[in-house]
Amino acid sequence: MAKDLPVSPLAPERFPDLPPVRGVRFATAATGSRYQGRDDVMLAVLAEGTTVAGTFTRSSTRAAAVLDCEAKINGPSVGEAAILVNAGNSNAFTGRNGEEAVASIVDACAEATGIRRDRVFTASTGVIGEPLDHKKITSHLADLNASLSEDGIEAAANAIRTTDTFAKGAVRTVEIEGKTVTLTGIAKGSGMIAPDMATMLVYIFTDARIARPDLQSLVSSLTNRTFNCITVDSDTSTSDTLLVAATGASGVNVGDSLGFASALQDVMLDLAHQVVRDGEGATKFVEIHVTSAHSDAEARQIGLAIANSPLVKTAIAGEDPNWGRIVMAIGKSGAHANRDRLTIRFGNIVVAENGWVAPTYREEDGAAYMKAQDLHIAVDLGLGGGHATVWTCDLTHGYITINADYRS
């Protein structure tokens, strides 16, 4: 964290117990590249036989590390791999200096681990526009490689945090052909969350065996149902990176397994929800479900218009059932809508229908519902078969406080 921030009231009780994934080892270090007295770099080394798939921000000002990963992701399809992440400095908008920093870190990591340069994936997160002192990172790589452990995933989740108030982890197991396949994942993200691919930084590891094209297709599809359906503040990061690494150590081929696909989606959605629950200054977790739209795409468009509206989000923060702001957000979305066919619900409470406030709605019921930490807003457009669900949080004074002095 940039400063000691109170843990989000929406945080889980504790970090989950993440079992080791065969073929994955972790190490962390305190490099002082921005933070003092805490680990700020993590290294993950993946065994021979690993396939890696990923999605990345589509921001036109994406960081040097993102560009490097994009260039590599379609490279050698199987083999040893390494992932190196630093927190506190995003190495974005740093020109040639940024490219040189990435090259130096990749070279040093390859030398320390013995892994090919084109199988070393890096990421940086933190302040934009400040040169990264890569020597503070590269000087620790030999020690990082020497301290690799199968049990280091929780420390890795903590090392990649910036304004996050808690480390994020998720696990699922699935039985396939009588054998257990394990999936674990970690993520960081709290602000600058309106993903246009994945969200901030996400790393998922499994001992499943799957060809890279199959894994890439699955990851891309599931990203659109999970990370691309969350928003904290409507801002897309320059550094968003999602990598999924399959070591194959279980010996179980999951290329056509619906059970594996479901387990991977569960891990991705779990982590995505945790990012929203750690939204900067958040006190409410909000699910917005849109049905009967012209198309799934338009349903998502309307859901995100509601989720990103400062007026909707501040009303939620103030526990004000101001459903008129939801009507406004639907109307501004650009998607098809018919005022007289709209139905809006808060939980099980019908708030508006047939172009007007519902005759059964009582303001005190809406106000009582808005006091809950987890809220569900449903919008039925009455137009077609399109549907989508998005997730967001409220917008509080805490968000302003965190971001007004982020660099100070």
Sequence and secondary structure as in RCSB ss.txt:
>XXXX:A:sequence
MAKDLPVSPLAPERFPDLPPVRGVRFATAATGSRYQGRDDVMLAVLAEGTTVAGTFTRSSTRAAAVLDCEAKING
PSVGEAAILVNAGNSNAFTGRNGEEAVASIVDACAEATGIRRDRVFTASTGVIGEPLDHKKITSHLADLNASLSE
DGIEAAANAIRTTDTFAKGAVRTVEIEGKTVTLTGIAKGSGMIAPDMATMLVYIFTDARIARPDLQSLVSSLTNR
TFNCITVDSDTSTSDTLLVAATGASGVNVGDSLGFASALQDVMLDLAHQVVRDGEGATKFVEIHVTSAHSDAEAR
QIGLAIANSPLVKTAIAGEDPNWGRIVMAIGKSGAHANRDRLTIRFGNIVVAENGWVAPTYREEDGAAYMKAQDL
HIAVDLGLGGGHATVWTCDLTHGYITINADYRS
>XXXX:A:secstr
  S     TTS SS       TTEEEEEE   SS SSS  EEEEEEEEEEEEEEEE   TT  HHHHHHHHHTTS
 SSEEEEEEEEEEE   S HHHHHHHHHHHHHHHHHHH   GGGEEEEEEEESSS   THHHHTTHHHHHHT BT
T HHHHHHHT SS SS EEEEEEEEETTEEEEEEEEEE SSS   SSS SEEEEEE  B  HHHHHHHHHHHHHH
TGGGB SSS   S  EEEEEE  TT  B TT HHHHHHHHHHHHHHHHHHHHT TT   EEEEEEEEESSHHHHH
HHHHHHHH HHHHHHHHTT   HHHHHHHHHHT S   GGG EEEETTEEEEETTEE TT  HHHHHHHTTSSEE
EEEEE SSSSEEEEEEEE   HHHHHHHHTTT 
